[in-house]
Amino acid sequence: MPKSVHRATVYPVRRSARLRPGKTLPVKPGPAPIHSIETYDFPEERSYFFDTNIWLYIYDPIGWPDQKSAVYSRALREIRNSNGTIYINCMIISEFINAFSRIEFKQQTTHSRYKDFRNSIGFRPVAEDIASNVKKILRNTLACDNDLKVIDLPEIMSFFEQGKYDFNDLVFAEICRSGEMVFVTHDKDFSELGVEILTANEKLLRR
């Protein structure tokens, strides 16, 4: 007796448009001040949130020197001297660790795959260096890991689905707006997110 053959039913894929007709997009945050870090006066007791790229400039991986390191390191000292508060959350720490690790991976020549490098004995001193730097960061910051109930995730996803914004960037902007923090960054993408910015990025300042 011949075996019965199961035939799967194939349904057509329904592709949604990038922007659905008739859908109201969220209101874009209004423009916010962008300050040059070179001329900023660091008022007393202000609150700041450092982007991942700022921590990488301050605690840069070996072989990744940049003149901006001195600029942002000075800003860190100025904030501490003015009794300012720098906030951080787990997302920033995670980005810092991953970015630092991949920068070191690109500089080594033993492994062609990142995962192989990550699991090798050669990664141990890199991990120790990263851990040391994260401990330094934690000594200079206060945690602000918001409860998800505090962050308007549906609103963030409405912006994200437009395909123009990074999810983490949207969360950082929301944290800064809700906590009235100055966002210290070198990333030009934040010019449209309604956050007060402190930067040494000339392109960002021209916006």
VEXTI-509133 format. One line per field, with one value per atom (N, C-alpha, C): x, y, z; residue in three letters. Coordinates in nm, 3 decimals, padded with zeros to 5 digits. Layout:
<recs>
x: X; ... $
y: Y; ... $
z: Z; ... $
type: ala; ... $
</recs>
This chain:
<recs>
x: 00.085; 00.000; 00.089; 00.072; 00.160; 00.140; 00.251; 00.245; 00.176; 00.097; 00.032; 00.134; 00.124; 00.218; 00.150; 00.215; 00.160; 00.204; 00.110; 00.142; 00.114; 00.220; 00.206; 00.135; 00.054; -00.014; 00.076; 00.110; 00.199; 00.114; 00.125; 00.051; 00.139; 00.083; 00.165; 00.211; 00.335; 00.391; 00.328; 00.280; 00.218; 00.321; 00.363; 00.464; 00.395; 00.426; 00.364; 00.444; 00.374; 00.442; 00.526; 00.628; 00.715; 00.635; 00.549; 00.461; 00.317; 00.240; 00.105; 00.018; -00.061; -00.147; -00.243; -00.255; -00.350; -00.302; -00.179; -00.129; -00.064; -00.099; -00.042; 00.091; 00.196; 00.328; 00.338; 00.423; 00.440; 00.499; 00.470; 00.522; 00.671; 00.750; 00.895; 00.927; 01.018; 01.055; 01.108; 01.081; 01.126; 01.277; 01.333; 01.478; 01.527; 01.649; 01.709; 01.848; 01.901; 02.034; 02.145; 02.242; 02.362; 02.482; 02.556; 02.666; 02.801; 02.896; 03.034; 03.098; 03.159; 03.223; 03.346; 03.399; 03.519; 03.488; 03.365; 03.331; 03.225; 03.179; 03.074; 03.124; 03.038; 03.084; 03.057; 02.997; 02.973; 02.912; 02.784; 02.717; 02.711; 02.695; 02.694; 02.577; 02.610; 02.512; 02.416; 02.465; 02.384; 02.395; 02.298; 02.298; 02.332; 02.413; 02.461; 02.444; 02.435; 02.431; 02.532; 02.636; 02.743; 02.707; 02.717; 02.699; 02.817; 02.798; 02.903; 03.031; 03.016; 03.137; 03.222; 03.160; 03.237; 03.323; 03.265; 03.344; 03.457; 03.435; 03.542; 03.653; 03.618; 03.722; 03.802; 03.735; 03.804; 03.888; 03.832; 03.903; 03.925; 04.000; 04.015; 04.099; 04.061; 04.141; 04.282; 04.375; 04.514; 04.520; 04.596; 04.608; 04.493; 04.406; 04.291; 04.291; 04.407; 04.414; 04.341; 04.292; 04.222; 04.236; 04.251; 04.268; 04.146; 04.030; 03.910; 03.914; 04.004; 04.016; 04.043; 04.135; 04.170; 04.053; 03.978; 03.863; 03.757; 03.721; 03.615; 03.664; 03.791; 03.846; 03.843; 03.872; 03.865; 03.722; 03.626; 03.485; 03.445; 03.495; 03.467; 03.518; 03.639; 03.696; 03.615; 03.575; 03.499; 03.364; 03.300; 03.171; 03.189; 03.291; 03.316; 03.349; 03.426; 03.462; 03.342; 03.241; 03.122; 03.010; 03.045; 02.946; 02.832; 02.863; 02.763; 02.751; 02.646; 02.621; 02.615; 02.689; 02.688; 02.614; 02.514; 02.434; 02.473; 02.445; 02.476; 02.371; 02.358; 02.272; 02.338; 02.274; 02.334; 02.351; 02.266; 02.277; 02.408; 02.445; 02.572; 02.689; 02.685; 02.793; 02.805; 02.692; 02.693; 02.753; 02.712; 02.767; 02.917; 02.961; 03.103; 03.184; 03.138; 03.209; 03.217; 03.106; 03.103; 03.189; 03.180; 03.258; 03.408; 03.445; 03.586; 03.641; 03.563; 03.607; 03.629; 03.538; 03.549; 03.662; 03.689; 03.804; 03.933; 03.943; 04.062; 04.070; 03.956; 03.954; 04.011; 03.974; 04.020; 04.171; 04.230; 04.372; 04.459; 04.398; 04.477; 04.478; 04.573; 04.590; 04.579; 04.550; 04.550; 04.420; 04.308; 04.177; 04.102; 04.033; 03.956; 03.810; 03.765; 03.627; 03.626; 03.535; 03.528; 03.500; 03.411; 03.377; 03.497; 03.583; 03.704; 03.796; 03.809; 03.891; 03.831; 03.700; 03.629; 03.649; 03.663; 03.678; 03.824; 03.918; 04.059; 04.124; 04.241; 04.319; 04.364; 04.387; 04.434; 04.333; 04.206; 04.105; 04.109; 04.173; 04.168; 04.225; 04.343; 04.392; 04.301; 04.235; 04.139; 04.021; 03.971; 03.859; 03.898; 04.021; 04.068; 04.075; 04.121; 04.129; 03.989; 03.897; 03.760; 03.698; 03.715; 03.659; 03.715; 03.845; 03.908; 03.848; 03.827; 03.770; 03.624; 03.547; 03.407; 03.400; 03.489; 03.492; 03.522; 03.612; 03.641; 03.518; 03.448; 03.326; 03.223; 03.206; 03.106; 03.140; 03.268; 03.307; 03.271; 03.253; 03.225; 03.078; 02.993; 02.856; 02.755; 02.629; 02.517; 02.430; 02.374; 02.290; 02.153; 02.098; 01.963; 01.890; 01.894; 01.826; 01.676; 01.608; 01.465; 01.384; 01.277; 01.177; 01.112; 01.081; 01.020; 00.887; 00.822; 00.697; 00.718; 00.839; 00.869; 00.894; 00.956; 00.989; 00.869; 00.836; 00.722; 00.764; 00.765; 00.812; 00.724; 00.592; 00.513; 00.550; 00.576; 00.616; 00.753; 00.846; 00.979; 00.970; 00.886; 00.873; 00.808; 00.723; 00.664; 00.771; 00.871; 00.984; 01.073; 01.098; 01.190; 01.140; 01.009; 00.957; 00.970; 01.005; 01.029; 01.161; 01.245; 01.370; 01.480; 01.466; 01.565; 01.648; 01.604; 01.666; 01.713; 01.820; 01.869; 01.786; 01.748; 01.662; 01.728; 01.854; 01.921; 01.928; 01.953; 01.959; 01.826; 01.716; 01.585; 01.562; 01.607; 01.594; 01.679; 01.803; 01.891; 01.830; 01.773; 01.710; 01.592; 01.513; 01.399; 01.445; 01.553; 01.607; 01.651; 01.720; 01.769; 01.655; 01.554; 01.440; 01.365; 01.340; 01.262; 01.339; 01.474; 01.555; 01.619; 01.585; 01.642; 01.795; 01.851; 01.997; 02.052; 02.175; 02.247; 02.312; 02.291; 02.347; 02.483; 02.587; 02.723; 02.750; 02.769; 02.784; 02.869; 02.921; 02.992; 02.914; 02.792; 02.709; 02.614; 02.626; 02.543; 02.396; 02.364; 02.226; 02.132; 02.185; 02.100; 02.047; 02.083; 02.041; 01.890; 01.822; 01.678; 01.593; 01.654; 01.579; 01.539; 01.550; 01.499; 01.569; 01.702; 01.780; 01.887; 01.907; 02.016; 02.148; 02.237; 02.359; 02.485; 02.587; 02.720; 02.816; 02.893; 02.973; 03.094; 03.189; 03.302; 03.292; 03.181; 03.160; 03.118; 03.205; 03.180; 03.056; 03.035; 02.917; 02.788; 02.790; 02.674; 02.650; 02.757; 02.744; 02.690; 02.724; 02.675; 02.527; 02.467; 02.324; 02.245 $
y: -00.119; 00.000; 00.124; 00.216; 00.333; 00.425; 00.481; 00.575; 00.705; 00.758; 00.886; 00.998; 01.094; 01.207; 01.330; 01.388; 01.511; 01.631; 01.708; 01.827; 01.951; 02.028; 02.149; 02.258; 02.332; 02.446; 02.568; 02.627; 02.744; 02.869; 02.956; 03.080; 03.193; 03.284; 03.396; 03.486; 03.534; 03.624; 03.761; 03.816; 03.949; 04.051; 04.133; 04.233; 04.364; 04.415; 04.541; 04.657; 04.764; 04.885; 04.945; 05.023; 05.087; 05.178; 05.256; 05.341; 05.309; 05.260; 05.219; 05.340; 05.336; 05.448; 05.480; 05.608; 05.652; 05.642; 05.586; 05.572; 05.701; 05.745; 05.869; 05.839; 05.907; 05.888; 05.969; 05.926; 06.001; 06.138; 06.229; 06.365; 06.364; 06.416; 06.421; 06.522; 06.487; 06.582; 06.712; 06.822; 06.951; 06.965; 07.064; 07.085; 07.118; 07.075; 07.099; 07.156; 07.227; 07.288; 07.185; 07.222; 07.141; 07.229; 07.190; 07.271; 07.214; 07.303; 07.259; 07.227; 07.111; 07.071; 07.155; 07.220; 07.304; 07.432; 07.485; 07.614; 07.604; 07.485; 07.465; 07.503; 07.567; 07.616; 07.519; 07.405; 07.302; 07.361; 07.398; 07.454; 07.355; 07.409; 07.326; 07.227; 07.106; 07.003; 06.966; 06.967; 06.921; 06.770; 06.712; 06.568; 06.538; 06.434; 06.398; 06.249; 06.213; 06.073; 06.056; 05.974; 05.955; 05.843; 05.872; 05.771; 05.673; 05.555; 05.454; 05.505; 05.581; 05.627; 05.720; 05.790; 05.878; 05.795; 05.688; 05.601; 05.533; 05.502; 05.443; 05.544; 05.672; 05.775; 05.791; 05.783; 05.804; 05.683; 05.564; 05.440; 05.361; 05.420; 05.363; 05.236; 05.140; 05.018; 05.051; 04.960; 04.979; 04.987; 05.083; 05.097; 05.170; 05.230; 05.304; 05.446; 05.514; 05.649; 05.750; 05.855; 05.959; 06.089; 06.199; 06.328; 06.367; 06.309; 06.341; 06.280; 06.185; 06.125; 06.230; 06.322; 06.427; 06.522; 06.551; 06.643; 06.586; 06.462; 06.403; 06.365; 06.334; 06.308; 06.436; 06.549; 06.677; 06.707; 06.675; 06.696; 06.614; 06.491; 06.408; 06.475; 06.529; 06.598; 06.723; 06.799; 06.922; 06.891; 06.785; 06.748; 06.710; 06.634; 06.595; 06.718; 06.811; 06.932; 07.023; 07.015; 07.100; 07.029; 06.917; 06.838; 06.789; 06.768; 06.711; 06.561; 06.504; 06.360; 06.298; 06.191; 06.117; 05.986; 05.962; 05.841; 05.739; 05.614; 05.505; 05.396; 05.309; 05.192; 05.070; 04.955; 04.829; 04.825; 04.896; 04.897; 04.962; 05.072; 05.139; 05.048; 04.983; 04.892; 04.778; 04.722; 04.613; 04.659; 04.776; 04.828; 04.852; 04.907; 04.934; 04.805; 04.702; 04.574; 04.513; 04.511; 04.451; 04.529; 04.663; 04.744; 04.732; 04.737; 04.724; 04.589; 04.483; 04.348; 04.338; 04.395; 04.383; 04.470; 04.584; 04.665; 04.587; 04.520; 04.438; 04.320; 04.262; 04.151; 04.192; 04.310; 04.358; 04.383; 04.404; 04.434; 04.309; 04.196; 04.073; 03.999; 03.909; 03.840; 03.688; 03.637; 03.492; 03.427; 03.495; 03.434; 03.513; 03.439; 03.505; 03.526; 03.452; 03.466; 03.525; 03.618; 03.685; 03.585; 03.489; 03.394; 03.312; 03.276; 03.201; 03.286; 03.413; 03.504; 03.518; 03.532; 03.551; 03.431; 03.311; 03.190; 03.147; 03.227; 03.190; 03.240; 03.183; 03.228; 03.372; 03.409; 03.544; 03.652; 03.613; 03.713; 03.748; 03.664; 03.687; 03.824; 03.864; 03.998; 04.110; 04.089; 04.188; 04.197; 04.082; 04.079; 04.148; 04.126; 04.189; 04.341; 04.385; 04.529; 04.592; 04.522; 04.571; 04.580; 04.475; 04.473; 04.587; 04.612; 04.722; 04.857; 04.877; 05.003; 05.019; 04.912; 04.920; 04.956; 04.902; 04.937; 05.085; 05.140; 05.284; 05.366; 05.321; 05.390; 05.389; 05.275; 05.263; 05.351; 05.373; 05.461; 05.607; 05.643; 05.782; 05.806; 05.704; 05.716; 05.663; 05.696; 05.639; 05.562; 05.451; 05.369; 05.433; 05.424; 05.472; 05.374; 05.248; 05.145; 05.155; 05.225; 05.249; 05.121; 05.116; 05.011; 05.031; 04.921; 04.933; 05.008; 05.010; 05.082; 05.233; 05.278; 05.421; 05.466; 05.377; 05.410; 05.382; 05.475; 05.460; 05.374; 05.242; 05.151; 05.156; 05.162; 05.173; 05.296; 05.408; 05.529; 05.510; 05.447; 05.420; 05.329; 05.228; 05.136; 05.205; 05.305; 05.381; 05.457; 05.508; 05.574; 05.470; 05.359; 05.257; 05.199; 05.178; 05.114; 05.199; 05.326; 05.412; 05.377; 05.298; 05.254; 05.358; 05.462; 05.571; 05.574; 05.505; 05.521; 05.388; 05.394; 05.279; 05.266; 05.143; 05.123; 05.175; 05.139; 05.184; 05.336; 05.401; 05.547; 05.607; 05.549; 05.599; 05.585; 05.474; 05.454; 05.555; 05.577; 05.674; 05.814; 05.850; 05.981; 05.994; 05.889; 05.889; 05.906; 05.837; 05.847; 05.991; 06.051; 06.187; 06.288; 06.272; 06.365; 06.353; 06.229; 06.209; 06.251; 06.238; 06.274; 06.410; 06.487; 06.620; 06.616; 06.523; 06.506; 06.563; 06.610; 06.650; 06.525; 06.500; 06.380; 06.413; 06.348; 06.368; 06.260; 06.300; 06.201; 06.258; 06.168; 06.208; 06.160; 06.115; 06.055; 06.159; 06.187; 06.290; 06.249; 06.122; 06.076; 06.131; 06.187; 06.234; 06.376; 06.438; 06.577; 06.589; 06.479; 06.484; 06.429; 06.396; 06.326; 06.414; 06.546; 06.636; 06.628; 06.604; 06.592; 06.701; 06.765; 06.862; 06.787; 06.834; 06.759; 06.839; 06.767; 06.822; 06.736; 06.800; 06.721; 06.797; 06.720; 06.778; 06.748; 06.693; 06.656; 06.781; 06.827; 06.949; 06.936; 06.818; 06.800; 06.812; 06.761; 06.770; 06.914; 06.986; 07.127; 07.214; 07.181; 07.260; 07.242; 07.135; 07.111; 07.200 $
z: 00.000; 00.000; 00.000; -00.097; -00.104; 00.014; 00.057; 00.169; 00.126; 00.217; 00.187; 00.198; 00.110; 00.107; 00.164; 00.264; 00.323; 00.241; 00.194; 00.115; 00.199; 00.222; 00.303; 00.225; 00.293; 00.231; 00.241; 00.129; 00.127; 00.114; 00.212; 00.211; 00.159; 00.081; 00.032; 00.146; 00.132; 00.233; 00.218; 00.328; 00.323; 00.369; 00.277; 00.309; 00.343; 00.462; 00.503; 00.447; 00.418; 00.368; 00.478; 00.437; 00.536; 00.629; 00.572; 00.651; 00.611; 00.703; 00.670; 00.641; 00.532; 00.497; 00.611; 00.639; 00.739; 00.881; 00.902; 01.038; 01.084; 01.204; 01.257; 01.322; 01.278; 01.336; 01.465; 01.558; 01.682; 01.654; 01.743; 01.726; 01.756; 01.663; 01.683; 01.793; 01.886; 01.990; 01.930; 01.996; 01.945; 01.953; 01.883; 01.886; 02.026; 02.056; 02.187; 02.167; 02.267; 02.252; 02.231; 02.147; 02.126; 02.162; 02.266; 02.317; 02.275; 02.251; 02.227; 02.361; 02.370; 02.494; 02.522; 02.417; 02.432; 02.508; 02.496; 02.556; 02.666; 02.695; 02.795; 02.933; 03.014; 03.144; 03.260; 03.236; 03.337; 03.464; 03.457; 03.575; 03.691; 03.811; 03.931; 03.931; 03.974; 04.007; 03.892; 03.772; 03.658; 03.646; 03.577; 03.554; 03.409; 03.387; 03.254; 03.232; 03.104; 03.064; 02.952; 02.973; 02.874; 02.778; 02.649; 02.546; 02.550; 02.490; 02.489; 02.424; 02.315; 02.245; 02.332; 02.427; 02.516; 02.610; 02.665; 02.752; 02.675; 02.548; 02.466; 02.441; 02.424; 02.408; 02.536; 02.651; 02.780; 02.818; 02.803; 02.837; 02.709; 02.617; 02.483; 02.483; 02.397; 02.382; 02.332; 02.361; 02.319; 02.166; 02.114; 01.970; 01.907; 01.989; 01.936; 01.994; 01.986; 02.044; 01.957; 02.016; 01.942; 02.020; 01.948; 02.013; 02.097; 02.066; 02.143; 02.282; 02.306; 02.438; 02.544; 02.513; 02.608; 02.632; 02.525; 02.536; 02.629; 02.608; 02.689; 02.829; 02.844; 02.977; 03.061; 02.997; 03.067; 03.110; 03.023; 03.056; 03.179; 03.186; 03.303; 03.430; 03.425; 03.542; 03.576; 03.474; 03.498; 03.564; 03.521; 03.580; 03.726; 03.755; 03.895; 03.980; 03.925; 03.999; 04.023; 03.937; 03.952; 04.029; 04.095; 04.170; 04.081; 03.954; 03.864; 03.884; 03.830; 03.842; 03.704; 03.686; 03.559; 03.582; 03.498; 03.510; 03.404; 03.435; 03.342; 03.361; 03.261; 03.278; 03.215; 03.230; 03.183; 03.032; 02.960; 02.814; 02.771; 02.836; 02.805; 02.837; 02.953; 02.992; 02.892; 02.852; 02.754; 02.621; 02.573; 02.447; 02.460; 02.575; 02.596; 02.589; 02.660; 02.662; 02.522; 02.450; 02.317; 02.217; 02.222; 02.129; 02.159; 02.286; 02.327; 02.280; 02.302; 02.263; 02.113; 02.034; 01.888; 01.833; 01.897; 01.855; 01.876; 01.992; 02.019; 01.923; 01.888; 01.794; 01.658; 01.611; 01.481; 01.480; 01.598; 01.604; 01.614; 01.653; 01.666; 01.532; 01.514; 01.385; 01.397; 01.516; 01.538; 01.494; 01.517; 01.491; 01.384; 01.296; 01.190; 01.231; 01.332; 01.379; 01.520; 01.542; 01.673; 01.785; 01.760; 01.865; 01.907; 01.810; 01.843; 01.931; 01.897; 01.977; 02.117; 02.123; 02.250; 02.343; 02.287; 02.367; 02.386; 02.339; 02.346; 02.475; 02.505; 02.621; 02.600; 02.473; 02.443; 02.477; 02.494; 02.528; 02.677; 02.758; 02.903; 02.944; 02.894; 02.933; 02.883; 02.770; 02.719; 02.816; 02.859; 02.954; 03.085; 03.129; 03.253; 03.237; 03.120; 03.092; 03.088; 03.023; 03.015; 03.154; 03.234; 03.369; 03.454; 03.440; 03.513; 03.474; 03.344; 03.296; 03.338; 03.334; 03.377; 03.525; 03.605; 03.748; 03.768; 03.684; 03.691; 03.654; 03.550; 03.507; 03.619; 03.683; 03.790; 03.910; 03.933; 04.045; 04.018; 03.891; 03.854; 03.818; 03.835; 03.786; 03.887; 03.861; 03.935; 03.836; 03.881; 03.794; 03.777; 03.656; 03.631; 03.541; 03.577; 03.498; 03.522; 03.433; 03.449; 03.437; 03.515; 03.497; 03.360; 03.292; 03.160; 03.164; 03.281; 03.293; 03.279; 03.316; 03.311; 03.167; 03.087; 02.949; 02.859; 02.773; 02.683; 02.563; 02.582; 02.477; 02.351; 02.362; 02.238; 02.156; 02.222; 02.151; 02.086; 02.160; 02.107; 01.984; 01.990; 01.877; 01.757; 01.782; 01.672; 01.596; 01.667; 01.601; 01.532; 01.603; 01.551; 01.418; 01.407; 01.286; 01.161; 01.178; 01.062; 00.992; 01.060; 01.000; 01.000; 01.082; 01.082; 01.210; 01.315; 01.446; 01.504; 01.581; 01.656; 01.784; 01.819; 01.936; 02.064; 02.086; 02.208; 02.215; 02.100; 02.098; 02.141; 02.098; 02.136; 02.286; 02.343; 02.488; 02.564; 02.518; 02.585; 02.582; 02.468; 02.456; 02.551; 02.562; 02.654; 02.799; 02.834; 02.970; 02.999; 02.903; 02.922; 02.933; 02.849; 02.854; 02.986; 03.028; 03.150; 03.275; 03.271; 03.388; 03.379; 03.272; 03.250; 03.255; 03.181; 03.176; 03.045; 03.051; 02.931; 02.874; 02.747; 02.684; 02.624; 02.672; 02.621; 02.518; 02.392; 02.284; 02.172; 02.089; 01.967; 01.845; 01.867; 01.762; 01.705; 01.576; 01.513; 01.502; 01.521; 01.505; 01.611; 01.717; 01.826; 01.804; 01.696; 01.673; 01.655; 01.620; 01.593; 01.707; 01.821; 01.925; 02.043; 02.029; 02.131; 02.264; 02.262; 02.384; 02.386; 02.501; 02.515; 02.507; 02.419; 02.386; 02.417; 02.461; 02.482; 02.399; 02.309; 02.214; 02.163; 02.106; 02.034; 01.886; 01.844; 01.704; 01.624; 01.535; 01.459; 01.370; 01.311; 01.226; 01.306; 01.427; 01.514; 01.556; 01.584; 01.625; 01.512; 01.388; 01.275; 01.253; 01.307; 01.292; 01.386 $
type: met; met; met; pro; pro; pro; lys; lys; lys; ser; ser; ser; val; val; val; his; his; his; arg; arg; arg; ala; ala; ala; thr; thr; thr; val; val; val; tyr; tyr; tyr; pro; pro; pro; val; val; val; arg; arg; arg; arg; arg; arg; ser; ser; ser; ala; ala; ala; arg; arg; arg; leu; leu; leu; arg; arg; arg; pro; pro; pro; gly; gly; gly; lys; lys; lys; thr; thr; thr; leu; leu; leu; pro; pro; pro; val; val; val; lys; lys; lys; pro; pro; pro; gly; gly; gly; pro; pro; pro; ala; ala; ala; pro; pro; pro; ile; ile; ile; his; his; his; ser; ser; ser; ile; ile; ile; glu; glu; glu; thr; thr; thr; tyr; tyr; tyr; asp; asp; asp; phe; phe; phe; pro; pro; pro; glu; glu; glu; glu; glu; glu; arg; arg; arg; ser; ser; ser; tyr; tyr; tyr; phe; phe; phe; phe; phe; phe; asp; asp; asp; thr; thr; thr; asn; asn; asn; ile; ile; ile; trp; trp; trp; leu; leu; leu; tyr; tyr; tyr; ile; ile; ile; tyr; tyr; tyr; asp; asp; asp; pro; pro; pro; ile; ile; ile; gly; gly; gly; trp; trp; trp; pro; pro; pro; asp; asp; asp; gln; gln; gln; lys; lys; lys; ser; ser; ser; ala; ala; ala; val; val; val; tyr; tyr; tyr; ser; ser; ser; arg; arg; arg; ala; ala; ala; leu; leu; leu; arg; arg; arg; glu; glu; glu; ile; ile; ile; arg; arg; arg; asn; asn; asn; ser; ser; ser; asn; asn; asn; gly; gly; gly; thr; thr; thr; ile; ile; ile; tyr; tyr; tyr; ile; ile; ile; asn; asn; asn; cys; cys; cys; met; met; met; ile; ile; ile; ile; ile; ile; ser; ser; ser; glu; glu; glu; phe; phe; phe; ile; ile; ile; asn; asn; asn; ala; ala; ala; phe; phe; phe; ser; ser; ser; arg; arg; arg; ile; ile; ile; glu; glu; glu; phe; phe; phe; lys; lys; lys; gln; gln; gln; gln; gln; gln; thr; thr; thr; thr; thr; thr; his; his; his; ser; ser; ser; arg; arg; arg; tyr; tyr; tyr; lys; lys; lys; asp; asp; asp; phe; phe; phe; arg; arg; arg; asn; asn; asn; ser; ser; ser; ile; ile; ile; gly; gly; gly; phe; phe; phe; arg; arg; arg; pro; pro; pro; val; val; val; ala; ala; ala; glu; glu; glu; asp; asp; asp; ile; ile; ile; ala; ala; ala; ser; ser; ser; asn; asn; asn; val; val; val; lys; lys; lys; lys; lys; lys; ile; ile; ile; leu; leu; leu; arg; arg; arg; asn; asn; asn; thr; thr; thr; leu; leu; leu; ala; ala; ala; cys; cys; cys; asp; asp; asp; asn; asn; asn; asp; asp; asp; leu; leu; leu; lys; lys; lys; val; val; val; ile; ile; ile; asp; asp; asp; leu; leu; leu; pro; pro; pro; glu; glu; glu; ile; ile; ile; met; met; met; ser; ser; ser; phe; phe; phe; phe; phe; phe; glu; glu; glu; gln; gln; gln; gly; gly; gly; lys; lys; lys; tyr; tyr; tyr; asp; asp; asp; phe; phe; phe; asn; asn; asn; asp; asp; asp; leu; leu; leu; val; val; val; phe; phe; phe; ala; ala; ala; glu; glu; glu; ile; ile; ile; cys; cys; cys; arg; arg; arg; ser; ser; ser; gly; gly; gly; glu; glu; glu; met; met; met; val; val; val; phe; phe; phe; val; val; val; thr; thr; thr; his; his; his; asp; asp; asp; lys; lys; lys; asp; asp; asp; phe; phe; phe; ser; ser; ser; glu; glu; glu; leu; leu; leu; gly; gly; gly; val; val; val; glu; glu; glu; ile; ile; ile; leu; leu; leu; thr; thr; thr; ala; ala; ala; asn; asn; asn; glu; glu; glu; lys; lys; lys; leu; leu; leu; leu; leu; leu; arg; arg; arg; arg; arg; arg $
</recs>
